[in-house]
């Protein structure tokens, strides 16, 4: 993941693609911040799974910002946020659609033996472990809650 990011930074620099380069540098900075935090906690550098979680967080932040900008009548800033989202998503696995998400949730519920709402945390932890960066866990939690109720 880090190698691909470096190659994309070089390509964006050569192409003179300033918006893409800016977003790629934001991603690099976030990864370095995570590495520093891990070092302080006595852990290794951020793994690919941690990077995927970081990218998902960055996408969510930008989606919220874009919505706020649209609500405030600042369409040009919302467009900038959405362009950053597109660049970040290039590094993430394909997002699961609603049917795939529901099937994955059902499989994890069966795998963990979850029987009630008290097992929701166990199911969500297993989903995060197996499907990091592939599904929106905010939406998935509603589906999990409905299945376990």
N, C-alpha and C positions, 0 to 999 in steps of 0.2 A: 504494500500500500504506500509506504513512504517513498519507494523508488519510483512508482508511477507518479506520485505527486511531484517529485523533483523533475521528472521528465516533462510533465505538463507545464511546470513553471518555466523551464527552458524554452519549450515550444511557444508559450505565450509571449515570452520576452522577444524571441526571434520574430514572431508575427506582429508584434506591436499591439497586442490585444490587452489594453490597459484594464478594462473592467474585469476580465477573466483573471489576469495576473494579480490584481488586487484581492480578489476572492481567494485565490490559491494561497496567497501570502497570509490571509486571515486564517485559513485552515492550518497552515504550517505553524502559525503563532499559537493557535489553540492546542495543537499537539505538543508543542514545546512546553506550554504551561502545564499540561497534564504530566509530561515527563518530569518536570521539576517538582510537581506535587508528589508524584510517585517516589522520586528520589528522597524527598523529605520524610516520606513514610517508610522508607527502607525497601521499596519495591523496585522491580525492573522498569524499563521504559514501557510506555503504553503499548499494549498488544493491539492487534488488528481489531479484536472485539471491542476494546475500549475506544479505539478510534471510530469505529462504526457508531457506538453510542454517542460519542462526541459530535459526530456529523449529524446524527438524528436530532440532537439537542439544538445544533446550529440551525437546522432547517425549521424546527418548531419556533425558535426565536424569530426567524425572519418571516415566517407565516403570520405570526402575531403582529409583528411590526408592519407588514404589508396591509393587514386588515385595519390596523389603527390609522395608517396613512390614508387608506381609501375612505375610511369614516371621516377623516379630517379634511377631505377634499384635496389631498396631495397625491394625485395619480402618478406623477413622475417619480416620486420617492417610492411608491408602491411597486412601480415597474422595476426600479433598481433592486429592491429586495427580492422580487421574483426572479430576476436575472441571476442573483447570487444563489438562490435556491437551486436553479437549474445546474449551475456549476458544481455545487456541493453534491447534488444527487448523482452526478456522473461518477462519483466515487463510492456510491452506495449500491448494494444489491437491488435488484428489481423489487419494487414494493408489491406485496400480495394484494389481490383484489378481495372483495368482501367474502366471496365463496371460499377462496383459498384460506383466508383468515379463519373463517368459521370451522372449516375442516381441520385446520391445524389445532385450533382450540379444543375441538372434540377429541382429537387424538391425544393431546396432552392431558385432558381431564381423565380419559381412560387410562393413560399411562401412569398418572400419579395416584389414581384411585380416589380422586376427589369426590366427595358425596354431598357436600353442603357449602354454604357461603363461608363457613369457617376455614375452608381449604382454599379460598381465593388467593391468598398470598403465595401458597405453594404452587398453584397453577401459574400465576403471573411470573414467579421466579423462573419456572421451567420454560415458559414462553420466551422470556428475555434471554435465557441461556441458549435456546435453540434457534430463535428467529430474530436476533439482534439486527436492527437496521432494515428488516424486511416487512415489518408491520407497525401500524400506529397503535401503541399500547394504550393510549387514552381511549380510543374507540374499542379496542379489544377488551378492555376491562368491563365495559358495558355488556358485551356479549358473554363474557365469562360469568358475570353476575347473573344474567338471565338464565344461562344453562345450569348454574348451581342452585338457583332458587326453586 
